[in-house]
Every structure is written in C-alpha cells, then in structure tokens.
Amino acid sequence: MSLNLVKFLPFNPGFTADPDDPSIINFNFNNVNRADNVVFKSDFHANDHHVFTGRYIYANTNQNEMDGIALRPEWLSHAAPITQVFGLDWTWTPNSRWVNTARFSFNSFWEKIAPLDANVNPTDYGLNTGITDPRLFGFPTINPGSDWFDYMGGVRTWPAWTSPSRTFNYSDSVSYTKGRHAIRFGGDYSDGGVDYLHAPSGRGKVYFDDLPSFFTGQVGSWELLYGEPQRNVHMKSWSLFAQDDFRVTNRLTLNLGLRYDVTFPIKDSKNLLANFVPSQGIVQVGNGISEPYKTNWKNISPRLGVAWDPYGTGKTVVRAGFGMIYVQPSIRTFMFSSGGLHLNPSALIPGGTGTINAFLQSGAPTDLINWTVDGPIFPVSDSSANTCSGASPCDFFGVDQNLRTPYVLNWNLNLQQEIAPNTVLQIGYVANRGVQLYSDIDLNQADPALSLAAINADGGPFEVDDFSPYEQNARPFVTNCTTHAGPCYDYIRFLNFLGNQSTSSFNSLQATLTRRYANGLYLLAGYTWAHAIDTAGNTSNLGFAPQNSLDYAAEKGNGDYDIRHRFTVSTTYDLPSRKVWGQLLEGWQMTGIFQYETGSPVLLYDNSNDTTLTGEGPGNANNDRWNIVGDPANLKVSLKGIPRLSADDPTCQSVATTPELQEALAWTEHCFAQNGTILYPAAFGAFGNMGRNILRGPGFVNLDASVGKIWKINERVGIQFRGEVFNILNHANFASPSGSLASSRMGRFVSTPDVSASNPVVGSGGSRHIQLGVKLIW
C-alpha cells in the first residue's frame, strides 16, 4: 500500500527553498478567489409620520485556498459561500414626543468547505478506505512521518457544511421625550440556526511515526468519524431594555439604563445532542435530560453614564460610564471541530439508551487498520472499533448543567478638551473585567503520579514509546472502577468540560486628537497603552484544555491580544484648487494612514513529548509548557529564531540538575537558550514553571497613502481617479512565529501577516503594493 502511494509524494527538484535547510521544498500553490456582491438600499418617506427603509445584500464567492500545507493542487480547500442579508425598518412618529422604530432582519449564510477532490471516490486513487458516503469522498489524511512535510490529502477537519445558517431578528424600540427626560424602551427577539455537517477525519486519518514505519506499514495511530454527523440546531434569545437620558442641569446629564437578556440552550431538531452528567455518564437529550444545560433567568444588567460640562462653555466635558454586558453564547461554543455535544455517542457506550452513533474514534488499537491494497483500510463496520469501551475509550465533550452566562463589566473616565477651533483632545481611562467566562478543562485528566509509577514499573520512559495506556489507567473515571472513589466510566478518555472558571481584565490609557474637517484638512490621531490579562486564551473554549486542569489559575497570563502600545494617524487633505488649465489643478485629495503597534504574545508549548504524562500535550496547541530560568524578556523572535541547543550542550546540562530533569532532557533531546534565559523540559510527571504567553511576537509598522483626482463632467456626474500605495515604506512586517518547543523553528519568522492569514496582498502586512482605481460618481 505504501509503495502504491509513493507517486503522490512530492518530488524534490533539487533547488533550495531555504538556504538554512536544502531539503525543504517550497509547496506554494496560488489562492484563486472570485467574489460578486450586490448591495441595495432604499428609503421611502411616506409622509411626516411614516418612513420605511429597506436593504438587501447578496454576496457570492468562490475560493480555492491553501489553508493547510497541501502537497498537491487537488488537495487545496474549496469554498463557495453565499451570503444574503435582508432588513426592513419602519419609523413611526405620531407626534413630536413619540417615535417608534420597528425592525425586521434576516440573514442567511450557505457554505460548503471541502478539499477540491471531495467528489473523487478514494478507490480512484487505489485506496479502498471502506468509506462509501459521497459526502466524505476524497483522499484520506495520511501522514507518512516525514520531517519535511506534514501529510497527504486535504485538511482533515473538512468537510464542513453550513447549508444554510440563518437568523431572524425582530426588534422594537420606543422613544419618548418630556422635559429633561429622553426615555427609550423596547426589546428584541432572535432565532438563529444552522443545518450543520462537520466531519473531522470523515475521510479517515492514518499517522506513521516515521518514514521507515510508513514503508513497512507500521501504523502509529488512526482516526475515523463514525455515524451520522449532520445536525440541524438552533438557539433562541430575547431581551428587554429601558433607559433614560436625564438632563439634571444644563451642565450635567445622566444616562441610566437597565437590560434583561435570556438565551435558551442549544437545541437539535431531533434531540441529537448529548451531555455528560456525573451521576449518569453520557446522556442524550430526551433520554434522561430535557436540555443540555439550564436556562439562565437572572441576566439583569445595569448601565450608568455621566456627562458634565464643568465650566458651562461647551469646550470642556468630563464623561464617565459603567456597564454590565452579558455575552450571548453562540452555536460554535457547543459544536466545533474537535468535538461537541453533537459527537457524544450515547448509543455506543455501555448502558447507553440514546440514538447518537456519531463520534470521532481516535484511541482504538492500530491493529484494526488493514494497511493493504485490498483493504478496506478502516474498520468501518467493526463493532470493536465502532463502540466506546474500556478497551477502546472515546473522547467526549461536556457542559456544566448549571452553566452560567459570562458577562463583562466595563467602565471608563475621560476628559475632552477643545484646544483650538475644530480641534479636540480627549484623554481617558478605559477598562473592563470579564467574569465567569467560558473555560475548558479535562474532567478526566490523568494523574501524572500514577502514570509515572506505572511507567517506571514497566521499565521507565526510555523503553516506552507510547504513554497512552499508562495515562488511560491513571484517569479518575478509570481508577474509580477499582477504588470506587467515584463514578466509573472506563470508556471515557478525554472529557473536555465547559464551565465558567475563566476571567479577564483590561486596563488602558487612551488619547485621541481630532481635527474636524476644516479648510480642507481632517486629522485623527490616537495612542493607546493597554494591558490585557486573562486565564482563557482564544482557544480555551474550543476543546483545548489547560496544561493542568487541576490548577486552572496557573493559566493566568498576558492575553492573546495584549498589545501594549498602539499609535495611529489618519489624515485627509484637499489640495487648494486653482482655476487654470481647465480642471487640472482642481479636485485633488491626499490621504494617509500610519499605524504602529508592539507585538502580541506568543504561546510556548510542547505538543509532542508529553513529559507531563497527562496525555494532554500531543496534538493540543495549548500544552505542555517547560521550565524557564531567566527573564522571558531576553527571548527575541527573529529570522533565525531562538537558538536550539542539543541536550549534551553545557548550557542545557547546567539546568538539568537532577536525574529526573536529565531523563526528560535526554527524551526531548534539546533545550533553548538566548541572552542568559534557558527553556528546558520539566521532569516526567511534572508541570513546567513557564507562564502562559511569555514570549513577544514582532511589532507592526505600516504607512498607506493615496492620491485622488475628481473630474467634474457636470453638476451631478464626476469621475474620480485614485492611486493607492499600501506599505509605501516597504517596511518588513512578520507574522507571529511558531511557539512549538518541539520545533527547530521556534521563534522564527516564516511569513508576512497577509500570507500567514491566507490572504496575500489583500491582507495587511505585505510588501509594497500599488492599486489604481476609477470611480464614477453621480
């Protein structure tokens, strides 16, 4: 089988794609995108009491994207999203004191993302995978264990269909003015849903440890999605609000408000969702529970604002505000690529009573794979693989049945001062705090001490290539089967559990200088100093548990978007006109936007070596972390990265001061050191002392500018010519590098921000680009 697949492997033509590594081949296929958009808006003024506004947006896009590391063009990803937005507003003004605004909106998003070869039966490649569902056709994900490329086939998380997602929203607000009060009250109702199919490893995935294992057919691990993954889910919500802008005096105004929000739990049209209940195990909705989690009925949030003119001149204004805002959860919170309530197989567990048979099998024995030409490769109908048991445990996702709605407290204090005609300076303190934010832990995390004891009893880590069996036996729901210390569910491996342990804080000083348009000049300049701290991270509620689920507080660190300094200037200047040579010296305009910001944090993690012996690290972009000696500020990202030293280097040996640390260092075979700071692996069964997000990525500097000229054809028609230059200084900006502690490229720049986001040229951070445009205005 492996020899038959050689023809699909890349060929090295002999050129050097990387001067530091001649073996690297540059796999670079073009992204090809097409977009057609229609926008319609109309206002109808029926009379002085009734005004109607309608709007409609239609967008049709076709995209072939290199969103992974594709080895062949047919393994690029394809998407053809269609977006539609419709809205209708009715404003009724019965008299000068009353105004009623009613709104209705509907939006629809239809998209199918899949590899370009999604219509190719794998048998056409000579692969009898055993998969016959046309929705899951295409080349499977096969990683031959090479150090030079990742995998064969398209991205394993596709296909993903939202066909369609749709949201209806109705709202009504009433405004009433009397004396010093301007009162508003109203509410809205929203119903959003999606016909959803997300099939990670639906085409199947086979991993080999290295190339010799690939050519001898020794499978390292495998994954396959079993059952029916398609769901039709929706969420409903409604809210009420009331507010009063109370002008206490001519110099003092109070803004008082109160809001009430209710969001109902996610619901499937056929109850094909299941949750984890500690006393029952995996339970399907309608077979023991009526809903995945309870509705929160106490989400009442106040608002308070103050505006004060201390001198009564209108040139100095002091403002302050406070608000409590509840965060409405989305469907994505409970259904995502690495699992979700829709992939909890209630029908395939011991004692299960539900009908859900869809789950991602990733822990079954490798001898179930038939790596032969005859196949089928995957055990698509083998009951020993198509079940969750102690011999073949499965991964699950659970939600706290008393899950609370996260909320954010916002407050600010600012001073606004006119310093010259048409020029205002504003300085403010702006802050917020996130409370009971979503958190994700592994409720079944292996006890490292038990894992280590079992491994040492079996000969020690150097004789063991796979820690998984030892870690599985060290998980609490497994050990409980022997100790009876709690519920026994030996069919559970990872149990990613969504709760409310996360918090966040943000503090900033913000200064803004605004020159309103006058004498042809407009200017807006802003500076922000800020510090964001959290215990969440941008992936923590999407299936990635922290390093140690029993110590969530250790995740506290710089937020993923903690940018300390940011300065921007934008300006528009209409050049003085001269009536000579026709219109040649008339209608000229220059604009410019300058942006500077410091780098955002980079997470350092080891998702390869699993020295913690919890099993959380491999494949998890948030684990494990190592030990650090020295100041993290000494670590500098660059084109060469942070120096990686071999395990026998004196610098590495200087910190491996115990036999346990020596053992872990020998296992990982390297450490990192720069400017007196050393990163090295913690001992087996221990958690590193390294904090989250201690490394800083590169800053960003960019200047865009344009020149435009309008030619007047008559009073109602004109033509504008524009020349725009992006990154006019051609300053080199780089995307944040990898923080993988298992990689020799840790801390090394590999791409610009636009390329890193699969959005070259159009995205920000690329090299200098020039764009010419013509606009007809009538």
N, C-alpha and C positions, 0 to 999 in steps of 0.2 A: 504493500500500500504506500509506504513512504517513498519508494523508488518511483512509483507512478505519479507522485506529486512533485517530483523534482522540477518538472517542466514549468511549474507555477512559481518556483522560487526566483528571486531576482538574479540577474546576471551582472557581474562586476566588469564593466568595460575597460577597467584599468586606469581611469582618471582619478584624481584625488579630489574628493568633495570637501575634505577637511585636512588642511596641512598638518594638523596635530595627530591625525588618525587616518592613514591612507586606506584603511579597509572600509571606511564609511562610504556608502553610496547615497547620492542625493535623490531621494524619491520626491519629486516635486511635480505634481500634476496641476493643471490650471483649474481654478474655480470658474464655472460658467453660469452666469445668472441672467435672468430676464425678468423684468417687472413692468406691469401695466397697471395704472391707477386711474380711477375716475373719482372726482370729488364734486358733489352738488350741494348747494345751499341756497335757500330762498326764504325771504321774509315777506309775509303778507300782512299789510296793515289794513284790516277790515274796516275799522273806524277808530275813534278815540278810545274806545273801551276794550277792543279785542285786537291782539297781534299774534300771528301764528308764524313759527319758524320751523322749517324742515331741513334736514341734512341727510346725506347719504354718501357713504364712502365704499368703494369697491376696489380691492387690490388683488391682482392675480400674479403670482410669482412662480418661476421655475428655476430650481437651483441644483447644480451639481457641485458638491462641496467636498474638499479634502478636510473633513473634520476629525480624522484619525490619521494613522500612518499607513496609508494604503500602499500596497506593493504593486498593484495593477490598476489601470483606469476603471475596469468594470467593478472594482470594489470601493470606488468613491460612493459617497452618500447622495441620495437624491430626495428632494422635497419639492412639492408643488402646492404651497399653501394658498388658500383663497380666503380673504378676509372681507366681511361685509359689516358695516355699521349703519344703523338707521336711527334717527331721532326726530321727535316731534315735540315742540313746546307750544303751550298756549298761555299767554299772559292776559289776564282779565283785570281791568282797572275800573271797578264800579264807580269810584269817586276818588277824590284827592287823597283820602286817608287809607284806603284799602287797595292792596294789589295781591292777586292770586296767580301763582305760576304753577302750572301742571306740566309734568314732563313724562314722556314715554321713550324708552330707548331699547334697542335690540341689537346685539352683535353676534356674529357667527364666525367661527374660525375652523376651517376644514383643512386638514393636512395629513399626509401620509409620508413618513420618513422611512426609507429603506435603502439598502445598497442598490446600486444600479443593476446588479444581476438578480434582483429579487424575483424576476419572472423565469429564472433558469432553474430547472429541476436539477438537484445535485447529482443525479445519475448522469447528466450530460457532461459532468466533469470526471466521470468514472468513479463517483463516490456513492455507494449505497448506504446512506445515513440511516435509513429507516423512516425518514420524515416524509409524509405524503400530503401534508396540509399545504396547499399552494400559497397561503399567507406567509409561510415560513420557508419558502424556497430561497435558494442562493447558496453560495459556498459557505460551509461552516467556518467558525473561527478555529484555526489551528495554529498553535504556537510551537514551532519546532525546536524551541530552546536556544535560539541563536542569540549571540551578543550583539549582532549587527542590525537586526530588525525585530519588530515586535511579533507580528502574527500575519497569517494568510487569511484572506476573506475580508468582508466588510466589518464595520464596527459591531461588536457583539450585542450592544443594547438595542439595536434596531431589529425588527420594525417597531415603529411607534405610530399609532394612528389616533388622531382626534378627528373623527369624521361624523358629525362635526362637534365642536364645543359651541354652546350657545348660552346667552344670558339675557334675561328680560329684566327690566328695571322700571318701576313706576314710582314717581315721587310727586309730592305736592307741598308747597310752602306758601304761607300767607304772611303778608307784611301789613302792619297797622301802625300808623303814626298819630300820636296825640301829645301835644305839648312838648315836653322834653324827652319823651319816650319814643323810641323806634323799635317796635316789637315784631319779632318773627317767630313763627312756629310751623311745624309740619312733620312730615315723615316720609319714609320710602320703603319699598319692598323689592327684593331682588331674588330671582330664581335662576341659578346657573347650573349647567350640567354638561356632560360630555359622554359621547359614545367612544369608549376608550379601549385601545388594544396596545399594550406594551409588552413585548415578548423578549426580554433579555435572555440570550442563549437559546432562543427559539430555534435557530438553525443548528444548535449544538456547538459545544466548545471542547476541544481537546488540547491539553498542555503537556509538553515534554520538558524534562529537566534540562536537557542539553541536546546538541546535535547527535552525538552517538546514541543517546536514548531514542531519538526520533528515527534514526535509520535502523535501529534494532527493534523498533516497535514497543518500547517500554514506556507505557503511558504514565505520566506523573499525576495528572488529575483531569477531571472532566466535569462538565455541566450540561444540563439539558432542562428545558422548561417542559413540564408535563401538564396535561389537562387543557382546559379552555381558559385563556387569559382575558378574553374580551368582556368588558363590563359597560353598563350604562348607569352612570352615577350622577347625582346632583346634590346641591346644597342650597338651602333657602335661608334668607335673613330678612329682618325688618328693623326699623329704628324710628324713634320719635325724638324731636328736639324742640326747645323753646329758648329764645334769647331776647335780651333787652339791652339796647344801646341807650343808656340813661345819661343825658347831659345834665349833670348836677349843677354846674355853673357854666358860664361862658368859657371858663378856662379848664374845666375838669369834666371828663366823660368816663363813665364806667361801662364796661361790656360784661354782661352777666349771661351765662348760658348753662343749660343742662341737657344732657343727651342720654338716651336709653337705647341699648343695642341688644338684639337677640339673634344668634346664629344657631341654626339647628344642625345636628350631627349629619355627617355624610350618609347618603342612603343610596343603595343599589336597587334597580327596578325589580330584581329577582332575589333580593336579600343575599347576594353572593359576596358577602363580606364576613370576615370572622375576626374575633379579637381574643386576646389571652386573658383569661380570668384565673387568678391564682388558685382558687379552690376547685376549678373545673378543668383547667387546661385550655386548649383551643376550642372556642365555641362559636358557631355560626349564628349570625343574626337570624332570629326566627326559630332557633332551636335551643333556647335556653336564655338568650338575651334579646331584648326588643330593639336595641340600638347599640352601636359600638361603645358609646360613652354618653354621659348625661348632658342635657342642655343647661347652659348657664343662664339663669334668670335674674341675676343681680348686677348686670353690667351697666351701672349708672355712673356717668362721668360728668364732672363739672368743668366749666370754663370761666375764667376771670381775666379781664383786661382793664388797664387804666391808661388814659392819655391826659397829660397835664401840661398846660402852657403856663409856666411859672411867671412870666412877665407880661402876658397878655398881648404880645407883639406879633405872634404867629411865626417868629423866627427861631424860637427855641421850644422844643417839645420833648418831654420825658414820657417814655412808654414802658409799661411792664405788663407781663402776661403770664398766665398759668393755665395749663390744660391737661386733662387726663383723657387719653385716647386708647380705646380698645382696638386690638389688632384682629381683624377678621381673618380666620383661617381659610386656607384655600384647599381645593381638592388635592393638589400636589402634596400638601402636608401629610396625607394619609395614603397616597399611592405614588410610588416613584420607582426608579429603575432597579434599585437593589432589593426591593420587596415592598410590601404594603398589606393593608387589610384584605386586598383582593387576592393575594397569593398565599393566604393561610389555609392549607388543605384540611379542612375539618373532616372530610370523608376518608382521608388516608392515614389517620392516626389511630392508635389503639383506643377503642371505645368511642370513636368519633361518630356523630349522628348527623352531620350535615351532608351537603351535596357538592361542596367545593373540592375539586380534584386538581386545581391548578397550583403548581408550586415549582420553585427553582431547585432542582436537585444538584447539589454541589459537594456532597460529602460521601457519596457512595463509593464502594471499593472499585479500584481501577480494573480488576479482572472481569468486570461486567462489560468492558469495551471490547468489541470484536474488531481489532485493527487489521482487517484483511480486505482483499479486493472483493470477495463475495459479500461481506457484511451480513446483516446490517450492522453498522458501526455502533450505534447507540441501542441500549436495551429499551426500546420504545414501549414494549408490552410486557417486560419482565416484572413480575409482581415484587421481586426482591429489590428493584430499584424504584418502582412506582408506588412506594409506601414510605412512611416515616416510622422508624423503629429504633430500638437501641442499637441494632447492627448497622442501620443506615439512617442516622439522625438528619433532621432538616433544620433550616433556618426559618425563623418566624419574626413577625413584626407585631408588637402590641402597643396599645394605647391605654393610658391610665383611665379607668372608667369614670373617675372624678376629675378628668382633665379640665383645667381652668382656662379662661380666655386671657392671653397675655395682654398687658397694657403698658403704655409709655406715659410717663409724667414729663411734661415739657414746661420750661419756664425761661423767661428772658427779661432783661432790663437794658434799655438802650436810651441814648441821648442823641437827638437830631438837632443840628445847628446850621442855620444859613450863614455861610462865611463870606459870601459875595452874591450879587444878583444872579439868580438862576443856578447857584452852586450850593449844594448841601453836603455836610459831613455828618455821618452817622457812626457812632461807636456803641457797641453793645456786647453784653454777656449773654450767651445763648447756651442752654444746657438741656439735657434730658436724661432720664433714667428708665431703663426697661425692667419690668417686674414680671415675675413668673413666666418668663419667656420659655418657648419650647426647648426641651432638652432631650437628648437621646443617649441612653446607656444600654449596656448589655446586661440584662437582668440575670443572665446565666453565665456570667464571666467565670472562667476557670480560676481556681485558687492556685496562684503560682507556686506556693509552698508544696501543695500536693503534687503538682506537675513535676516539680524538680525532684521530689523524693522518689517518684515512680521512675523518672528517667535515670537517676543515679543508681537506683536498684537494678536497672536493666543494663548498666554499663557506662552511663554518662553520655553527655551530649555529643562527643566526638564519634560515637558509634551509632548514633541515631540520626537518620536523615529526615524523618517526619515526626514532629512532636504531637500531631493531631490526636492520635489515640490516647496519649497520656493526658492531654488537655481535656479531652472529652470526658474522661473518667474523673477529672477534677472539677467538673461543673456541678454547682449545688443541686440542680434538679436531678442529676445522676447520682451523686453521693447520697442524696436523701433516700434513694431507693434501698440503700444499705443501712444508713444511720437512722432513718425515719425522723430526721430533724425537721422535715417539712414535706411539701408535696413532691411526689416522684413523677417526673416526666422525662424518661431517658431518651425519648425520641426527639428532644429539642437540642439543637447545637447552639447557635447564636439566637438570642432573643432580644432584638433591638426594641427598646421600650421607650415610648414617647411620654414625657412628663413635663414638669414646669420648674426644673431646677436652675435654668439659666437666668442670668441677669446681665445688664449692660449699663454703662454710664458714658456720657459725652459732655465735655466742657469745652467752651470755645470763646475766644475774643474775636469779634468781627468788626471790621472797619470798612465803610463804604463811602466813596466820594462820587457824587453825581452832579454833573453839569447838564441841566436840561437843555434841549435843543434851542440854541440862540445864536444868531449871527453865523449860521451855517455850521456850528460846531456842537457835537454831542460827545460826552465823555462819561464813562462809568469805570471806576477802579475799585477793586476790593482786595482786602487782605484778611486771612483767617489763620489764627493759631488755634489748634484744637488737639485734644487727646481723647481717644476712644478706648475704653476698656470693656471687655466682656468675658463671659465664660461659655460662649456659644460657638462662634465661628460660623462661616457661611454655609457649612455642610453638616452641622451637627444635628439638624432635624431632618436629615435626608438619609438616614441609615448608617451614619458613621459614629460609632461610639467613641468616647474619650479614651485616653491611654489607660486610665484606671477608673472603671465605673464605680468603684467603691470610694473614690476620692474625687468627686466632680469639681470641688473647689480648686484643685490643682490645675484646672484648665483656665483659670483666670489669667488674663494677659492682654497685650495690645490687641485691639480689634482688628479684623482682617482689613478694614478700610481706614485704619488710623493714619491719616495724613497730617503731619504736624504743622506744616506751613504751606499756604497756598496764596498766590498773588495773581490777579488777573487785571488786565486793562483792555477795554474795547472803546473804540472811538470812530466817529463818522465825521467827515469834514466835506462840506460843499465848497468847492473852489469858487472864488469870486468870478462872476461872469463878465465878459467883455463882448460887446456887440460889434465885432469885426469879423471879416471873412465868413459871413453867414452865421452859422451856429457853431463854428469850430471851437470857440472859446467859451461856450455856454454848456451847462448841464453836466459838468464834470464832478465826480464824487470819489473820495478816497476813504477806505475803511481799513481797520486793522484790529486784530485780536492777539494779545500776548498772554501766555499762560506759563506759570512756573509753580511747581509743587514738589515737595520732597517725597521720597519713596514710601511705599506701603510695606507692611510686614510680609515676611516670607516664612511659612511654616517649615521647620526642620523635622523630618520624620524618617523612620525606618520601616518600610512596609515589606521587608524581605527576610530579615533574620530572626524575628520572633524571639528575641532574648528574654522578653518578659514572661514567656511561656503561658500567655493567656490565649493565644490564637487570634488576638485582635489585630495584630500588625499586618500579616500578609494580605495584600490587596486592599488595604484600608489606608486612605490618604490622610489619616489623622493620627496614626500610630506608627511605631513606638518612638519615644524620644530617648536620647542618650544622656550621658553626663557631660557637664561643662566645667572647665576650670579657666578662670579669667573673665575679662569684661566682654560681653557679647558685642559691644560697640567696636571691638577690634576686628571683627569679621567684616570683610568688604567684598561685595559682589563685583565681578569684573568679567572681562572677555576670557580670562584664564580660569576663573572660578576660585574656590577656596582650596588651597593645597591639600591633597590627599596623600598621606604617608602610609607606607606598609607597616604591618603590625610589629616587625622587628626593628623599626626605626627608634632611636633613643628617645625621641620626643614622645612617641606612643608608650614606650616602656616606662617612662618616668611617671605616668599617671596610673598605670596598671599595677598598683602596689599590693594587691592581694592575689592569691591563687585563683580566686573566683573571677576577678577582673582580667587576669591573664587568660583564663579559659575563654571568656567572652571575646576578648580582643583577638585571640587566635581563630575563633569561629568567624568573626566578621572580616578579619584579615587586613584591617586598616583603621586609621583614625584621621581626623582633620586638625590642622594647626595653622594659625595665622596671627602674627603680631603678639605672640605670647598667650593667646587663647587656644585651648585644646578641646576638641569634641571627641569623646570616646564612648564605647558601648558600656552600659551598666552590666553588672553581673547577671548571670542567668537567674530568672525568677525575681528580679528587682526592677523597679521603675526608675528611669533616669531623673536627675535633678534639673534637667533643662526645662525652662519655661516655654510656654506657647508663644510663637511669633516673635522670637528674639532677634531674628535677622532682618535687616532692612534692604528692600529692593532699590532699584535705581530711581532717581528723580525724573522729572519730566519738564522739558523746556520747549516751547513752541511759539512761533510767530506766524500768523496768517495775515495776508494783506490782499486788497483788491482795488482795482481802478475801474470806474464805470462812467459811461457817457450816454446821455439821453438825447436823441434827435427827435424834435417835435415835427410831426407831419402836419397836424393841425391841433386845435384846442383839445380834441378828445382822443387823439391817437398819437402814440410815440413809440420809438424803438430804443431799447437800452442795450448797449454793448458792454460786456463785462470781461475783465481779465482778472483771474483769481490765482494766487500763489499760496499753496499750503506748505508750511515749514520753509518759509522763504530763506531762512538762515542755513537750511540743510543740516540742522543740528541732529546728531545721532542720539535717538532715544531707543531704549531697550525695554522689552517686556520683563517682568519679574522672572528670575530664573527658577529652576527646579530646586526644591529643598530636600530632595531624596538623599538620605545619608548612606544609601546603598549604591549611589551612583558616583562615578568619577567626575561627573559634570555638575556636581552640587555647587550652587552659587555662580554658575557660568552663564553669561548671556548667549542666547542662541537665536533670538529673533527680535524683530521690532514689534511694538504693540499691535499694529494693524494685522501683521501676518499671524501673530500668536492668536488673535481673535478670529482667524479665518476670514478676514475682511480687508485684504490688501488694498492699498491706495485709498479706498473709500473710508476706512477706519482711521483713527488718529494715531500719530506717532511714526508714520512712514517717512521716507525721504522726500525731498522737494518734488512737488508736482504742480503742474500748471493746468488750469482749466479755462477755456474760453466759452462764453455763452452769449446768446442773443435772446432778448425777451420783448415780446410785443405787448404793449400796454394800451388798453382802450377803455 
